[in-house]
Amino acid sequence: MGRTEIVIGLAAILFAAFLLGWAAHWLFFKFNRVSTSNVAELDQMASSLHEAEETRDEALAYIAQHEVELAAQVAQTEAELQAAMDGLGDARREIAELRYYIEENSA
């Protein structure tokens, strides 16, 4: 084989590789092309997802605010309970003192 035949053979192989690559590229984009209806559907899905995320964020903020309010209400209720228990203890001690006083004075 001479030099010219080798060059022509290599050129033919490179041209065949080019044609094969071009055909593969064309087939790939022909089957994977996104239609305008798919793009519209994707846009609608993206906007729905965005709205759902905003709703979730609002719900999380509401829950956090409600949790803070409930924690404050629980703390206030516990303080009121402690005050009531202290008052009840004072009343019991006072009743015990009055009973002792009455028993001492009536005897």
Residue frames as a rotation matrix with the C-alpha (Angstrom) as fourth column:
MET 1
0.586 0.810 0.000 0.00
0.810 -0.586 0.000 0.00
0.000 0.000 -1.000 0.00
GLY 2
-0.341 -0.726 0.597 1.28
0.715 -0.612 -0.336 3.36
0.610 0.312 0.728 -0.93
ARG 3
-0.879 -0.101 -0.466 1.19
0.408 -0.666 -0.624 6.63
-0.247 -0.739 0.627 0.88
THR 4
-0.787 0.613 -0.071 -1.68
-0.555 -0.653 0.516 7.98
0.270 0.446 0.853 -1.22
GLU 5
-0.190 0.740 -0.645 -3.86
0.047 0.663 0.747 4.96
0.981 0.112 -0.161 -0.54
ILE 6
-0.467 -0.042 -0.883 -3.27
0.856 0.229 -0.464 5.29
0.222 -0.972 -0.071 3.22
VAL 7
-0.961 0.107 -0.256 -4.23
-0.027 -0.955 -0.297 8.99
-0.276 -0.278 0.920 3.16
ILE 8
-0.533 0.811 -0.240 -7.36
-0.584 -0.148 0.798 8.29
0.612 0.566 0.552 1.12
GLY 9
-0.195 0.436 -0.879 -8.31
0.458 0.833 0.312 5.41
0.868 -0.341 -0.362 3.45
LEU 10
-0.688 -0.112 -0.717 -7.83
0.716 -0.268 -0.645 7.58
-0.120 -0.957 0.264 6.55
ALA 11
-0.915 0.385 -0.117 -9.83
-0.400 -0.905 0.145 10.40
-0.050 0.180 0.982 4.95
ALA 12
-0.319 0.830 -0.458 -12.65
-0.288 0.375 0.881 7.96
0.903 0.413 0.119 4.15
ILE 13
-0.285 0.173 -0.943 -12.61
0.792 0.597 -0.130 6.60
0.540 -0.783 -0.308 7.73
LEU 14
-0.871 -0.076 -0.485 -12.65
0.375 -0.741 -0.557 10.13
-0.317 -0.667 0.674 9.20
PHE 15
-0.759 0.642 -0.112 -15.47
-0.579 -0.584 0.569 11.15
0.300 0.497 0.815 6.86
ALA 16
-0.179 0.691 -0.701 -17.46
0.153 0.723 0.674 8.04
0.972 0.014 -0.235 7.82
ALA 17
-0.506 -0.050 -0.861 -16.89
0.855 0.102 -0.508 8.82
0.114 -0.993 -0.009 11.53
PHE 18
-0.970 0.163 -0.182 -18.06
-0.136 -0.979 -0.149 12.40
-0.202 -0.120 0.972 10.90
LEU 19
-0.476 0.836 -0.274 -21.23
-0.516 -0.013 0.857 11.17
0.712 0.549 0.438 9.17
LEU 20
-0.191 0.371 -0.908 -21.90
0.578 0.791 0.202 8.62
0.794 -0.486 -0.366 11.92
GLY 21
-0.746 -0.144 -0.650 -21.48
0.640 -0.422 -0.642 11.32
-0.181 -0.895 0.407 14.62
TRP 22
-0.889 0.449 -0.093 -23.72
-0.457 -0.850 0.264 13.72
0.039 0.277 0.960 12.73
ALA 23
-0.271 0.815 -0.512 -26.41
-0.194 0.475 0.858 11.05
0.943 0.332 0.030 12.32
ALA 24
-0.324 0.114 -0.939 -26.20
0.830 0.511 -0.224 10.11
0.454 -0.852 -0.261 16.01
HIS 25
-0.930 -0.041 -0.365 -26.47
0.222 -0.854 -0.471 13.78
-0.292 -0.519 0.803 16.96
TRP 26
-0.697 0.704 -0.132 -29.48
-0.583 -0.450 0.677 14.27
0.417 0.549 0.724 14.71
LEU 27
-0.139 0.653 -0.745 -31.24
0.216 0.754 0.620 11.15
0.966 -0.074 -0.246 16.09
PHE 28
-0.596 -0.149 -0.789 -30.47
0.791 0.064 -0.609 12.12
0.141 -0.987 0.080 19.68
PHE 29
-0.917 0.232 -0.325 -31.99
-0.105 -0.926 -0.363 15.57
-0.384 -0.299 0.874 19.34
LYS 30
-0.572 0.764 -0.298 -34.90
-0.448 0.013 0.894 14.29
0.687 0.645 0.335 17.27
PHE 31
-0.049 0.559 -0.827 -35.97
0.470 0.744 0.475 11.92
0.881 -0.365 -0.299 20.05
ASN 32
-0.288 -0.142 -0.947 -35.11
0.956 -0.101 -0.276 14.19
-0.056 -0.985 0.164 22.97
ARG 33
-0.774 0.049 0.631 -36.58
0.175 -0.942 0.287 17.40
0.609 0.333 0.720 21.63
VAL 34
-0.660 0.562 -0.499 -38.82
0.541 -0.106 -0.835 19.20
-0.522 -0.820 -0.234 24.13
SER 35
-0.316 0.630 0.710 -42.10
0.785 -0.247 0.568 20.32
0.534 0.736 -0.416 22.61
THR 36
-0.691 0.082 0.718 -43.75
-0.223 -0.969 -0.104 23.62
0.687 -0.232 0.689 23.44
SER 37
0.463 0.886 0.016 -46.57
-0.341 0.161 0.926 21.83
0.818 -0.434 0.377 25.26
ASN 38
0.403 -0.405 -0.821 -43.99
0.768 0.637 0.062 20.14
0.498 -0.656 0.567 27.49
VAL 39
-0.708 -0.669 0.225 -42.34
0.474 -0.688 -0.550 23.49
0.523 -0.282 0.804 28.17
ALA 40
-0.247 0.709 0.661 -45.71
-0.525 -0.671 0.524 24.98
0.815 -0.217 0.538 29.11
GLU 41
0.703 0.494 -0.513 -46.40
0.086 0.656 0.750 22.01
0.706 -0.571 0.419 31.37
LEU 42
-0.061 -0.823 -0.565 -42.98
0.886 0.215 -0.410 22.37
0.459 -0.526 0.716 33.00
ASP 43
-0.747 -0.163 0.645 -43.60
-0.005 -0.968 -0.250 26.09
0.665 -0.190 0.722 33.55
GLN 44
0.256 0.922 0.290 -46.98
-0.512 -0.125 0.850 25.32
0.820 -0.366 0.440 35.14
MET 45
0.623 -0.088 -0.777 -45.40
0.529 0.779 0.336 22.67
0.575 -0.621 0.532 37.37
ALA 46
-0.487 -0.870 -0.073 -42.64
0.696 -0.337 -0.634 25.09
0.527 -0.359 0.770 38.40
SER 47
-0.533 0.353 0.769 -45.16
-0.423 -0.898 0.119 27.78
0.733 -0.262 0.628 39.33
SER 48
0.613 0.763 -0.204 -47.24
-0.243 0.428 0.871 25.23
0.752 -0.485 0.447 41.28
LEU 49
0.254 -0.625 -0.738 -44.13
0.810 0.554 -0.190 24.10
0.528 -0.549 0.648 43.11
HIS 50
-0.729 -0.529 0.434 -43.22
0.273 -0.806 -0.524 27.70
0.627 -0.264 0.733 43.92
GLU 51
-0.052 0.808 0.586 -46.71
-0.615 -0.489 0.619 28.35
0.787 -0.328 0.523 45.28
ALA 52
0.721 0.294 -0.627 -46.57
0.198 0.780 0.593 25.17
0.664 -0.552 0.505 47.35
GLU 53
-0.223 -0.884 -0.412 -43.21
0.816 0.061 -0.574 26.20
0.533 -0.464 0.708 48.81
GLU 54
-0.686 0.040 0.726 -44.58
-0.223 -0.962 -0.157 29.64
0.692 -0.270 0.669 49.70
THR 55
0.411 0.906 0.106 -47.61
-0.491 0.121 0.863 28.04
0.768 -0.406 0.494 51.36
ARG 56
0.494 -0.319 -0.808 -45.33
0.628 0.775 0.078 25.68
0.601 -0.546 0.583 53.29
ASP 57
-0.619 -0.780 0.096 -43.15
0.531 -0.505 -0.680 28.60
0.579 -0.370 0.727 54.44
GLU 58
-0.347 0.592 0.728 -46.24
-0.568 -0.750 0.339 30.53
0.746 -0.296 0.596 55.56
ALA 59
0.684 0.625 -0.377 -47.53
-0.130 0.613 0.779 27.47
0.718 -0.483 0.501 57.44
LEU 60
0.085 -0.743 -0.664 -44.17
0.818 0.432 -0.379 26.98
0.569 -0.511 0.644 59.14
ALA 61
-0.778 -0.336 0.531 -44.09
0.063 -0.883 -0.465 30.65
0.625 -0.328 0.708 60.16
TYR 62
0.105 0.904 0.414 -47.66
-0.633 -0.260 0.729 30.39
0.767 -0.339 0.545 61.51
ILE 63
0.662 0.108 -0.742 -46.78
0.332 0.845 0.419 27.25
0.672 -0.524 0.523 63.45
ALA 64
-0.388 -0.882 -0.266 -43.68
0.722 -0.111 -0.683 28.88
0.573 -0.458 0.680 64.93
GLN 65
-0.652 0.220 0.726 -45.68
-0.376 -0.925 -0.058 31.96
0.658 -0.311 0.686 65.96
HIS 66
0.447 0.894 -0.033 -48.47
-0.478 0.270 0.836 29.81
0.756 -0.358 0.548 67.41
GLU 67
0.343 -0.416 -0.842 -45.91
0.638 0.761 -0.116 27.73
0.689 -0.497 0.527 69.31
VAL 68
-0.754 -0.628 0.194 -44.41
0.329 -0.616 -0.716 30.87
0.569 -0.475 0.671 70.86
GLU 69
-0.286 0.743 0.605 -47.88
-0.684 -0.601 0.414 32.08
0.671 -0.296 0.680 71.86
LEU 70
0.659 0.551 -0.512 -48.73
-0.106 0.742 0.662 28.70
0.745 -0.382 0.547 73.39
ALA 71
-0.118 -0.781 -0.613 -45.44
0.740 0.343 -0.579 28.60
0.663 -0.522 0.537 75.28
ALA 72
-0.821 -0.124 0.557 -46.17
-0.167 -0.881 -0.443 32.04
0.546 -0.457 0.702 76.71
GLN 73
0.156 0.963 0.221 -49.69
-0.705 -0.048 0.708 30.95
0.692 -0.266 0.671 77.64
VAL 74
0.514 -0.044 -0.857 -48.34
0.387 0.903 0.187 27.81
0.765 -0.428 0.481 79.35
ALA 75
-0.585 -0.795 -0.161 -45.80
0.555 -0.247 -0.794 29.90
0.591 -0.554 0.586 81.29
GLN 76
-0.593 0.453 0.666 -48.55
-0.581 -0.813 0.035 32.30
0.557 -0.366 0.745 82.36
THR 77
0.497 0.823 -0.276 -50.83
-0.421 0.507 0.752 29.42
0.759 -0.257 0.598 83.39
GLU 78
0.164 -0.525 -0.835 -48.02
0.665 0.684 -0.299 27.82
0.729 -0.507 0.461 85.38
ALA 79
-0.838 -0.454 0.303 -47.33
0.134 -0.710 -0.692 31.14
0.529 -0.539 0.656 87.13
GLU 80
-0.166 0.869 0.467 -51.03
-0.783 -0.404 0.473 31.50
0.599 -0.287 0.748 87.95
LEU 81
0.578 0.335 -0.744 -51.12
0.051 0.895 0.443 27.91
0.814 -0.294 0.501 89.23
GLN 82
-0.347 -0.787 -0.510 -48.10
0.679 0.164 -0.715 28.55
0.647 -0.594 0.478 91.43
ALA 83
-0.796 0.122 0.593 -49.71
-0.365 -0.878 -0.309 31.71
0.483 -0.463 0.744 92.79
ALA 84
0.278 0.961 0.008 -52.95
-0.660 0.185 0.729 29.79
0.698 -0.208 0.685 93.47
MET 85
0.387 -0.208 -0.898 -51.02
0.460 0.888 -0.007 27.02
0.799 -0.410 0.440 95.20
ASP 86
-0.742 -0.671 -0.002 -49.16
0.384 -0.422 -0.821 29.59
0.550 -0.610 0.570 97.31
GLY 87
-0.477 0.658 0.582 -52.47
-0.709 -0.679 0.187 31.25
0.519 -0.324 0.791 98.19
LEU 88
0.531 0.682 -0.503 -53.99
-0.291 0.704 0.647 27.89
0.796 -0.197 0.573 99.08
GLY 89
-0.072 -0.657 -0.751 -51.01
0.671 0.525 -0.524 27.05
0.738 -0.542 0.403 101.27
ASP 90
-0.884 -0.215 0.415 -51.30
-0.083 -0.802 -0.592 30.41
0.460 -0.558 0.691 103.01
ALA 91
-0.028 0.962 0.272 -55.04
-0.780 -0.192 0.596 29.86
0.625 -0.195 0.756 103.52
ARG 92
0.494 0.173 -0.852 -54.43
0.201 0.931 0.305 26.39
0.846 -0.322 0.425 105.00
ARG 93
-0.537 -0.750 -0.385 -51.79
0.615 -0.037 -0.788 27.77
0.577 -0.660 0.481 107.38
GLU 94
-0.751 0.321 0.577 -54.13
-0.483 -0.863 -0.147 30.56
0.451 -0.389 0.803 108.38
ILE 95
0.353 0.911 -0.215 -56.96
-0.529 0.383 0.757 28.08
0.772 -0.154 0.617 108.97
ALA 96
0.190 -0.361 -0.913 -54.64
0.594 0.783 -0.186 25.93
0.782 -0.506 0.364 111.06
GLU 97
-0.848 -0.519 0.107 -53.59
0.265 -0.590 -0.762 28.98
0.459 -0.618 0.638 113.08
LEU 98
-0.379 0.793 0.477 -57.23
-0.753 -0.564 0.340 30.01
0.538 -0.230 0.811 113.59
ARG 99
0.509 0.538 -0.671 -58.18
-0.079 0.806 0.587 26.49
0.857 -0.246 0.453 114.70
TYR 100
-0.259 -0.689 -0.676 -55.29
0.729 0.319 -0.605 26.47
0.633 -0.650 0.420 117.14
TYR 101
-0.884 -0.049 0.465 -56.30
-0.167 -0.896 -0.411 29.93
0.437 -0.440 0.784 118.38
ILE 102
0.060 0.987 0.146 -59.93
-0.712 -0.060 0.700 28.85
0.700 -0.146 0.699 118.79
GLU 103
0.445 0.074 -0.893 -58.94
0.330 0.913 0.240 25.65
0.833 -0.402 0.381 120.60
GLU 104
-0.610 -0.733 -0.302 -56.63
0.594 -0.171 -0.786 27.56
0.524 -0.659 0.540 122.93
ASN 105
-0.845 0.294 0.447 -59.22
-0.422 -0.880 -0.220 30.23
0.329 -0.374 0.867 123.73
SER 106
0.170 0.977 -0.130 -62.17
-0.644 0.210 0.736 27.91
0.746 -0.042 0.665 124.09
ALA 107
0.131 -0.165 -0.977 -60.43
0.425 0.900 -0.095 25.59
0.896 -0.403 0.189 126.47
